[in-house]
Each structure stands twice: as C-alpha cells, then as structure tokens.
C-alpha cells in the first residue's frame, strides 16, 4: 500500500484526523501547563460553566447523559479543584455548579494552546486563507446540524466519553 497525499484526502477525513490530532496536542499542552489531571470530557463540562451555573440535572440534560453520569463528572471535577457547588440564592435546596479559579485557569490554558495552533497555521497559510478555512468549517458545522449547539455552548458529550 502506497503513501497517501494529504491533499488527496476528502475533507471529512482531514477534519477527523486533524481534529483528533489537535485535541491530543492541546491536551498535552494543558497537562504541561499544570493541569495533568484534566481529560477531554472535562472540556465538555466546562463549556456549560463559562457563562452559567447549572444544576447537575441541567448539566446532564445539556450533555445528553444521565444525571448519574453528570454527577460522577462533577464529583470528579470537584475533587480535582476545578468546580465547586454552591447553594442557589433563590432556593437553598438547589446546588449550582461553578468554576473555581483553577477551572478558569485551565480554560485559559486550553484557549492559549488552541490560539498557538491557529497562529502556527496562519503563519503557514496567511490570514486570508485562515478566514476562508474558518468560513468553510463553519458552513460544514451548519450542514452537520451542530451550529446551534456550538453557538450556545451546548455540545453534547460524545458517547465514548460518557
């Protein structure tokens, strides 16, 4: 079997392969930045905590998983110091999940790692090509029907991560 030229691969294959490679590299960088206990599934939880503080039940619904599974993730993140649970001011029986300083710092490290990869690609391709690529991938996301969940930070946890 001969070598495959990357340019000859179809776009879905290139997106899958590069997406997985970027995920692995970003995870390595996050680990190197002092967050060695983080894993990709945690990022799916973090997206729901950036601008809101859901209950475990709300988080489970947003992640597309059982309340038990979401609770397990929250307990794990809480034990690692990335999230905390506080009483809702309107109803003290309700416990809301919030990012800690460590959780926010981890998100910042992930954003920085992704920005470095984008800058490296922009250096190679140029900004106009990056803008075209972003437009094309956004159109692909729309065609796949994930535009709204991405825009609302409600991407569901993949089944293999649950």
Residue frames as a rotation matrix with the C-alpha (Angstrom) as fourth column:
UNK 1
0.581 0.814 0.000 0.00
0.814 -0.581 0.000 0.00
0.000 0.000 -1.000 0.00
UNK 2
-0.241 -0.726 0.644 1.45
0.737 -0.569 -0.365 3.34
0.632 0.386 0.672 -1.06
UNK 3
-0.798 -0.116 -0.591 1.69
0.499 -0.676 -0.541 6.64
-0.337 -0.727 0.598 0.73
UNK 4
0.260 0.926 0.272 -1.33
0.964 -0.266 -0.015 8.91
0.059 0.266 -0.962 0.77
UNK 5
-0.755 -0.411 0.512 -1.01
0.423 -0.901 -0.099 12.57
0.501 0.142 0.854 -0.13
UNK 6
-0.649 0.504 -0.570 -2.86
0.521 -0.252 -0.815 14.64
-0.555 -0.826 -0.100 2.45
UNK 7
-0.663 0.363 -0.654 -4.22
-0.551 -0.828 0.099 16.91
-0.506 0.426 0.750 -0.27
UNK 8
-0.729 0.366 -0.578 -5.88
-0.368 0.502 0.782 13.88
0.577 0.783 -0.231 -1.89
UNK 9
-0.816 0.452 -0.361 -7.93
0.576 0.581 -0.575 13.02
-0.050 -0.677 -0.735 1.20
UNK 10
-0.026 0.884 0.467 -11.56
0.554 -0.376 0.743 14.09
0.832 0.278 -0.479 1.40
UNK 11
-0.302 -0.060 0.952 -12.46
-0.429 -0.883 -0.191 16.96
0.851 -0.466 0.241 3.71
UNK 12
0.741 0.605 0.292 -14.38
-0.519 0.240 0.820 14.84
0.426 -0.759 0.492 6.28
UNK 13
0.692 -0.555 -0.462 -11.33
0.617 0.787 -0.022 12.58
0.376 -0.270 0.886 6.70
UNK 14
-0.319 -0.845 0.429 -8.97
0.444 -0.533 -0.720 15.53
0.837 -0.039 0.545 7.04
UNK 15
0.067 0.425 0.903 -11.30
-0.625 -0.688 0.370 17.18
0.778 -0.589 0.220 9.58
UNK 16
0.941 0.314 -0.125 -11.49
-0.124 0.664 0.737 13.98
0.315 -0.678 0.664 11.65
UNK 17
0.436 -0.846 -0.307 -7.75
0.791 0.523 -0.319 13.33
0.430 -0.103 0.897 11.56
UNK 18
-0.446 -0.627 0.639 -6.65
0.247 -0.772 -0.585 16.88
0.860 -0.103 0.499 12.23
UNK 19
0.340 0.656 0.674 -9.36
-0.555 -0.439 0.707 17.39
0.760 -0.614 0.215 14.86
UNK 20
0.943 -0.007 -0.332 -8.16
0.227 0.743 0.629 14.37
0.242 -0.669 0.703 16.80
UNK 21
0.061 -0.998 -0.033 -4.51
0.848 0.069 -0.525 15.39
0.526 0.004 0.850 16.44
UNK 22
-0.314 -0.116 0.942 -5.23
-0.159 -0.972 -0.173 18.93
0.936 -0.205 0.286 17.65
UNK 23
0.732 0.627 0.267 -7.25
-0.399 0.076 0.914 17.58
0.553 -0.775 0.305 20.58
UNK 24
0.724 -0.514 -0.461 -4.30
0.651 0.730 0.209 15.37
0.229 -0.451 0.862 21.59
UNK 25
-0.281 -0.890 0.358 -1.75
0.678 -0.449 -0.582 18.20
0.679 0.079 0.730 21.24
UNK 26
-0.031 0.345 0.938 -3.90
-0.410 -0.860 0.303 20.71
0.912 -0.375 0.168 23.12
UNK 27
0.922 0.367 -0.122 -4.43
-0.071 0.470 0.880 18.15
0.380 -0.803 0.459 25.90
UNK 28
0.298 -0.902 -0.313 -0.66
0.885 0.384 -0.262 17.64
0.357 -0.199 0.913 26.12
UNK 29
-0.455 -0.468 0.758 -0.16
0.253 -0.884 -0.394 21.42
0.854 0.013 0.520 26.39
UNK 30
0.430 0.676 0.598 -2.83
-0.493 -0.379 0.783 21.71
0.756 -0.632 0.170 29.08
UNK 31
0.863 -0.178 -0.472 -1.14
0.437 0.732 0.523 18.93
0.252 -0.657 0.710 31.03
UNK 32
-0.105 -0.992 0.072 2.23
0.869 -0.127 -0.478 20.67
0.483 0.012 0.875 30.67
UNK 33
-0.271 0.082 0.959 0.65
-0.121 -0.991 0.050 23.92
0.955 -0.103 0.279 31.92
UNK 34
-0.894 -0.186 0.408 -0.07
-0.412 -0.020 -0.911 22.27
0.178 -0.982 -0.059 35.27
UNK 35
0.028 0.969 0.247 -3.41
-0.946 0.106 -0.307 20.57
-0.324 -0.225 0.919 34.65
UNK 36
-0.763 -0.516 -0.390 -2.20
-0.624 0.745 0.236 16.98
0.169 0.423 -0.890 34.25
UNK 37
-0.809 0.489 0.325 -5.41
0.160 0.716 -0.680 15.55
-0.565 -0.499 -0.657 35.70
UNK 38
-0.043 0.816 -0.576 -7.68
-0.630 -0.470 -0.619 17.01
-0.775 0.336 0.534 33.03
UNK 39
-0.684 -0.094 0.723 -9.15
0.431 0.747 0.505 14.94
-0.588 0.658 -0.471 30.20
UNK 40
-0.953 0.237 0.190 -11.16
0.054 -0.485 0.873 15.89
0.299 0.842 0.449 27.09
UNK 41
-0.167 0.956 -0.240 -14.53
0.777 0.277 0.566 15.01
0.607 -0.092 -0.789 28.66
UNK 42
-0.196 0.048 -0.979 -13.94
0.846 -0.497 -0.194 17.73
-0.496 -0.866 0.057 31.24
UNK 43
-0.965 -0.200 -0.169 -13.93
0.083 -0.845 0.529 20.35
-0.248 0.496 0.832 28.47
UNK 44
-0.528 0.843 0.100 -17.48
0.343 0.103 0.934 19.37
0.777 0.527 -0.344 27.57
UNK 45
0.195 0.541 -0.818 -18.49
0.978 -0.041 0.206 20.14
0.078 -0.840 -0.537 31.17
UNK 46
-0.529 -0.518 -0.672 -16.52
0.617 -0.778 0.115 23.40
-0.583 -0.354 0.731 31.26
UNK 47
-0.870 0.190 0.454 -18.36
0.298 -0.531 0.793 24.80
0.392 0.826 0.406 28.21
UNK 48
0.091 0.994 -0.052 -21.57
0.567 -0.009 0.824 24.77
0.819 -0.105 -0.565 30.27
UNK 49
0.411 0.000 -0.912 -19.97
0.895 -0.191 0.403 26.61
-0.174 -0.981 -0.079 33.19
UNK 50
-0.582 -0.722 0.374 -18.34
0.789 -0.613 0.046 29.51
0.196 0.321 0.926 31.35
UNK 51
-0.842 0.291 0.454 -21.37
-0.221 -0.954 0.203 31.78
0.492 0.071 0.868 31.47
UNK 52
0.271 0.944 0.186 -23.84
-0.656 0.040 0.753 29.94
0.704 -0.327 0.631 33.69
UNK 53
-0.777 -0.461 0.428 -24.05
-0.623 0.470 -0.625 27.72
0.087 -0.752 -0.653 36.77
UNK 54
-0.013 0.830 -0.558 -26.36
-0.593 0.443 0.673 24.76
0.805 0.339 0.487 36.11
UNK 55
0.350 0.166 0.922 -27.57
-0.820 0.530 0.216 22.11
-0.452 -0.832 0.322 38.50
UNK 56
-0.675 -0.571 0.467 -26.40
-0.318 0.797 0.514 18.54
-0.666 0.199 -0.719 37.96
UNK 57
0.014 0.780 0.626 -29.76
0.521 0.528 -0.670 17.76
-0.853 0.335 -0.400 36.35
UNK 58
0.812 0.247 -0.529 -29.49
-0.229 -0.699 -0.677 20.69
-0.537 0.671 -0.511 33.95
UNK 59
-0.112 -0.944 -0.311 -25.91
-0.873 -0.057 0.485 19.75
-0.475 0.326 -0.817 33.13
UNK 60
-0.529 -0.031 0.848 -26.93
0.102 0.990 0.099 16.15
-0.842 0.139 -0.521 32.43
UNK 61
0.533 0.808 0.253 -29.61
0.429 0.000 -0.904 17.33
-0.730 0.590 -0.346 30.02
UNK 62
0.708 -0.297 -0.641 -27.22
-0.579 -0.764 -0.285 19.70
-0.405 0.573 -0.713 28.25
UNK 63
-0.381 -0.925 0.009 -24.56
-0.802 0.335 0.494 16.98
-0.460 0.181 -0.869 27.92
UNK 64
0.230 0.571 -0.788 -27.09
-0.859 0.500 0.111 14.41
0.457 0.651 0.606 26.73
UNK 65
-0.585 -0.476 -0.656 -26.32
-0.079 0.839 -0.538 11.96
0.807 -0.263 -0.529 29.51
UNK 66
0.295 0.700 -0.651 -27.86
0.620 0.378 0.688 10.56
0.728 -0.606 -0.322 32.67
UNK 67
0.726 0.014 0.688 -27.96
-0.434 -0.767 0.473 12.58
0.534 -0.642 -0.550 35.86
UNK 68
0.894 -0.420 0.156 -25.84
0.137 0.588 0.797 9.87
-0.426 -0.692 0.583 37.49
UNK 69
0.345 -0.788 0.510 -23.17
0.931 0.219 -0.290 10.24
0.117 0.575 0.810 34.79
UNK 70
0.315 -0.177 0.933 -23.14
0.147 -0.962 -0.232 14.02
0.938 0.210 -0.277 35.08
UNK 71
0.918 0.059 0.393 -22.96
-0.370 -0.234 0.899 13.78
0.145 -0.970 -0.193 38.86
UNK 72
0.707 -0.700 0.101 -19.95
0.618 0.681 0.392 11.48
-0.343 -0.215 0.914 38.56
UNK 73
0.126 -0.650 0.749 -18.17
0.786 -0.396 -0.475 14.02
0.606 0.649 0.461 36.32
UNK 74
0.515 0.135 0.846 -19.00
-0.229 -0.930 0.288 16.88
0.826 -0.343 -0.448 38.71
UNK 75
0.977 -0.177 0.121 -17.75
-0.065 0.290 0.955 14.93
-0.204 -0.940 0.272 41.74
UNK 76
0.421 -0.862 0.284 -14.53
0.904 0.425 -0.051 14.16
-0.077 0.278 0.958 39.83
UNK 77
0.059 -0.375 0.925 -14.02
0.499 -0.791 -0.353 17.80
0.865 0.482 0.140 38.82
UNK 78
0.781 0.272 0.562 -14.86
-0.328 -0.586 0.741 18.96
0.531 -0.763 -0.368 42.33
UNK 79
0.880 -0.474 -0.023 -12.29
0.310 0.537 0.784 16.59
-0.360 -0.697 0.620 43.86
UNK 80
0.104 -0.864 0.492 -9.69
0.989 0.040 -0.140 17.90
0.101 0.502 0.859 41.41
UNK 81
-0.273 -0.198 -0.941 -10.46
0.594 -0.804 -0.003 21.52
-0.756 -0.560 0.338 42.33
UNK 82
-0.908 -0.095 0.407 -11.94
0.408 -0.419 0.811 22.67
0.093 0.903 0.420 39.02
UNK 83
-0.233 0.895 0.380 -15.54
-0.052 -0.401 0.915 23.20
0.971 0.193 0.140 40.15
UNK 84
-0.995 0.100 -0.019 -17.49
0.023 0.041 -0.999 23.82
-0.099 -0.994 -0.043 43.30
UNK 85
-0.286 0.957 0.047 -21.15
0.601 0.141 0.787 23.54
0.747 0.253 -0.615 44.19
UNK 86
-1.000 0.008 -0.003 -22.95
-0.003 -0.703 -0.711 26.36
-0.007 -0.711 0.703 45.95
UNK 87
-0.324 0.942 -0.092 -26.49
0.748 0.195 -0.634 26.87
-0.579 -0.274 -0.768 47.13
UNK 88
-0.371 0.345 0.862 -28.74
0.689 -0.520 0.505 28.81
0.622 0.782 -0.045 44.79
UNK 89
-0.999 -0.051 0.016 -29.52
0.028 -0.766 -0.643 32.19
0.045 -0.641 0.766 46.42
UNK 90
-0.412 0.911 -0.006 -33.18
-0.794 -0.356 0.493 31.88
0.447 0.208 0.870 45.38
UNK 91
0.780 0.622 -0.071 -33.58
-0.524 0.710 0.470 28.33
0.343 -0.329 0.880 46.73
UNK 92
0.021 -0.875 0.484 -31.01
-0.997 0.016 0.072 26.97
-0.071 -0.484 -0.872 49.16
UNK 93
0.444 0.179 0.878 -32.07
-0.244 0.967 -0.074 23.39
-0.863 -0.181 0.473 48.42
UNK 94
0.980 -0.079 0.181 -30.74
0.194 0.228 -0.954 23.75
0.034 0.970 0.239 44.87
UNK 95
0.280 -0.954 -0.111 -26.98
0.171 -0.064 0.983 23.29
-0.945 -0.294 0.145 44.35
UNK 96
0.985 0.025 -0.173 -25.37
-0.154 -0.347 -0.925 25.04
-0.083 0.937 -0.338 41.37
UNK 97
0.441 -0.863 0.245 -22.06
0.820 0.499 0.282 24.10
-0.365 0.076 0.928 39.78
UNK 98
0.961 -0.197 -0.194 -19.47
-0.239 -0.944 -0.227 26.87
-0.139 0.264 -0.954 39.35
UNK 99
0.491 -0.871 -0.026 -15.95
0.412 0.259 -0.874 27.04
0.767 0.418 0.486 38.02
UNK 100
0.694 -0.427 -0.579 -13.19
0.518 -0.261 0.814 27.65
-0.499 -0.866 0.040 40.56
UNK 101
0.543 -0.612 -0.575 -10.12
-0.651 -0.739 0.173 29.78
-0.531 0.281 -0.800 39.87
UNK 102
-0.468 -0.726 0.504 -8.35
-0.253 0.656 0.711 26.55
-0.847 0.205 -0.491 38.89
UNK 103
0.084 0.598 0.797 -11.14
0.712 0.524 -0.468 25.72
-0.697 0.606 -0.382 36.43
UNK 104
0.925 0.246 -0.290 -10.97
0.032 -0.810 -0.586 29.16
-0.379 0.533 -0.757 34.88
UNK 105
0.141 -0.958 -0.250 -7.17
-0.732 -0.271 0.625 28.92
-0.666 0.095 -0.740 34.65
UNK 106
-0.401 -0.229 0.887 -7.49
0.251 0.904 0.346 25.56
-0.881 0.361 -0.305 32.88
UNK 107
0.598 0.684 0.417 -9.89
0.646 -0.103 -0.756 27.06
-0.475 0.722 -0.504 30.34
UNK 108
0.772 -0.388 -0.504 -7.43
-0.467 -0.884 -0.035 29.91
-0.432 0.262 -0.863 29.79
UNK 109
-0.280 -0.917 0.284 -4.60
-0.452 0.386 0.804 27.39
-0.847 0.097 -0.523 29.20
UNK 110
-0.123 0.319 0.940 -6.73
0.658 0.735 -0.164 25.50
-0.743 0.598 -0.300 26.67
UNK 111
0.882 0.468 -0.054 -7.66
0.298 -0.642 -0.707 28.69
-0.365 0.607 -0.706 24.83
UNK 112
0.405 -0.820 -0.404 -4.00
-0.697 -0.563 0.445 29.71
-0.592 0.102 -0.799 24.71
UNK 113
-0.425 -0.564 0.708 -2.96
-0.007 0.784 0.620 26.30
-0.905 0.258 -0.337 23.34
UNK 114
0.276 0.608 0.744 -5.62
0.794 0.291 -0.533 26.44
-0.541 0.739 -0.402 20.63
UNK 115
0.914 0.038 -0.405 -4.60
-0.115 -0.930 -0.348 30.02
-0.390 0.365 -0.846 19.75
UNK 116
-0.036 -0.997 -0.062 -0.99
-0.559 -0.032 0.828 28.89
-0.828 0.064 -0.557 19.34
UNK 117
-0.388 -0.060 0.920 -2.04
0.521 0.809 0.272 26.17
-0.760 0.585 -0.283 16.88
UNK 118
0.676 0.677 0.293 -4.18
0.647 -0.353 -0.676 28.62
-0.354 0.646 -0.676 14.94
UNK 119
0.686 -0.487 -0.540 -1.34
-0.456 -0.867 0.202 31.15
-0.567 0.108 -0.817 14.85
UNK 120
-0.362 -0.844 0.396 1.04
-0.183 0.481 0.857 28.48
-0.914 0.238 -0.329 13.55
UNK 121
-0.077 0.425 0.902 -1.41
0.848 0.503 -0.164 27.62
-0.524 0.752 -0.399 10.79
UNK 122
0.888 0.415 -0.198 -1.98
0.287 -0.837 -0.467 31.30
-0.360 0.357 -0.862 9.99
UNK 123
0.210 -0.899 -0.385 1.77
-0.500 -0.438 0.748 31.79
-0.840 0.036 -0.541 9.70
UNK 124
-0.588 -0.441 0.678 1.91
0.245 0.702 0.669 28.98
-0.771 0.560 -0.305 7.17
UNK 125
-0.179 0.645 0.743 -1.25
0.963 0.269 -0.002 29.83
-0.201 0.715 -0.670 5.18
UNK 126
-0.925 -0.070 0.373 -1.75
0.148 -0.971 0.186 33.54
0.350 0.228 0.909 5.75
UNK 127
-0.775 0.623 -0.108 -4.70
-0.100 -0.290 -0.952 35.30
-0.624 -0.727 0.287 7.35
UNK 128
-0.269 0.738 -0.619 -6.92
-0.960 -0.256 0.111 35.35
-0.076 0.624 0.778 4.22
UNK 129
-0.409 0.070 -0.910 -6.67
-0.340 0.913 0.223 31.57
0.847 0.401 -0.350 3.93
UNK 130
-0.957 0.087 -0.278 -7.43
0.290 0.385 -0.876 31.18
0.030 -0.919 -0.393 7.65
UNK 131
-0.562 0.798 -0.217 -10.56
-0.573 -0.564 -0.594 33.30
-0.597 -0.210 0.774 7.23
UNK 132
-0.146 0.481 -0.865 -11.61
-0.899 0.300 0.319 31.17
0.413 0.824 0.388 4.25
UNK 133
-0.692 -0.175 -0.701 -10.93
0.037 0.960 -0.277 27.97
0.721 -0.217 -0.658 6.19
UNK 134
-0.926 0.369 -0.082 -12.95
0.053 -0.087 -0.995 29.23
-0.374 -0.925 0.061 9.16
UNK 135
-0.300 0.842 -0.448 -15.85
-0.893 -0.413 -0.178 30.16
-0.334 0.347 0.876 6.86
UNK 136
-0.238 0.149 -0.960 -15.73
-0.644 0.716 0.271 26.74
0.727 0.682 -0.074 5.22
UNK 137
-0.847 -0.115 -0.519 -15.63
0.255 0.769 -0.586 24.85
0.467 -0.629 -0.622 8.50
UNK 138
-0.766 0.641 -0.052 -18.46
-0.309 -0.437 -0.845 26.98
-0.564 -0.631 0.533 9.88
UNK 139
-0.109 0.720 -0.686 -20.51
-0.989 -0.009 0.148 26.08
0.101 0.694 0.713 6.80
UNK 140
-0.481 -0.146 -0.864 -19.62
-0.204 0.978 -0.051 22.41
0.852 0.152 -0.500 7.37
UNK 141
-0.984 0.130 -0.123 -20.76
0.146 0.187 -0.971 22.69
-0.103 -0.974 -0.203 11.02
UNK 142
-0.423 0.874 -0.239 -24.03
-0.764 -0.486 -0.424 24.20
-0.487 0.003 0.873 9.83
UNK 143
-0.109 0.340 -0.934 -24.53
-0.813 0.510 0.281 21.40
0.572 0.790 0.221 7.27
UNK 144
-0.698 -0.233 -0.677 -23.88
0.120 0.894 -0.432 18.84
0.706 -0.383 -0.596 10.02
UNK 145
0.327 0.944 0.049 -26.56
0.177 -0.113 0.978 20.48
0.928 -0.311 -0.204 12.15
UNK 146
0.125 -0.346 -0.930 -24.26
0.974 0.223 0.048 21.44
0.190 -0.911 0.365 15.04
UNK 147
-0.390 -0.313 0.866 -24.25
0.358 -0.918 -0.171 25.20
0.848 0.244 0.470 14.51
UNK 148
0.406 0.665 0.627 -26.78
-0.326 -0.536 0.779 25.98
0.854 -0.521 -0.001 17.23
UNK 149
0.908 -0.073 -0.414 -25.27
0.387 0.528 0.756 23.68
0.163 -0.846 0.507 19.85
UNK 150
-0.119 -0.993 0.026 -21.83
0.948 -0.121 -0.295 25.17
0.296 -0.011 0.955 19.20
UNK 151
-0.310 0.040 0.950 -23.12
0.112 -0.991 0.079 28.75
0.944 0.131 0.302 19.33
UNK 152
0.563 0.647 0.515 -24.94
-0.463 -0.270 0.845 28.10
0.685 -0.714 0.147 22.61
UNK 153
-0.508 -0.822 0.259 -22.04
-0.759 0.284 -0.586 26.13
0.408 -0.494 -0.768 24.12
UNK 154
0.216 0.663 0.716 -24.25
-0.826 0.515 -0.228 23.06
-0.520 -0.543 0.660 24.35
UNK 155
-0.055 -0.328 -0.943 -22.21
-0.778 0.606 -0.165 20.45
0.626 0.724 -0.289 22.51
UNK 156
0.844 0.470 0.260 -23.15
-0.532 0.662 0.528 17.04
0.076 -0.584 0.808 23.84
UNK 157
-0.057 -0.852 0.520 -20.57
-0.793 0.355 0.495 14.72
-0.607 -0.384 -0.696 25.32
UNK 158
-0.151 -0.009 -0.989 -19.67
-0.834 0.538 0.122 12.03
0.531 0.843 -0.089 22.75
UNK 159
0.807 0.584 -0.088 -20.93
-0.460 0.716 0.525 8.56
0.370 -0.383 0.846 23.73
UNK 160
0.435 -0.706 -0.558 -17.38
0.460 0.707 -0.536 7.19
0.774 -0.023 0.633 24.06
UNK 161
-0.557 -0.647 0.521 -16.60
-0.062 -0.594 -0.802 9.89
0.828 -0.479 0.291 26.68
UNK 162
0.268 0.794 0.546 -19.54
-0.670 -0.254 0.697 9.17
0.692 -0.553 0.464 28.98
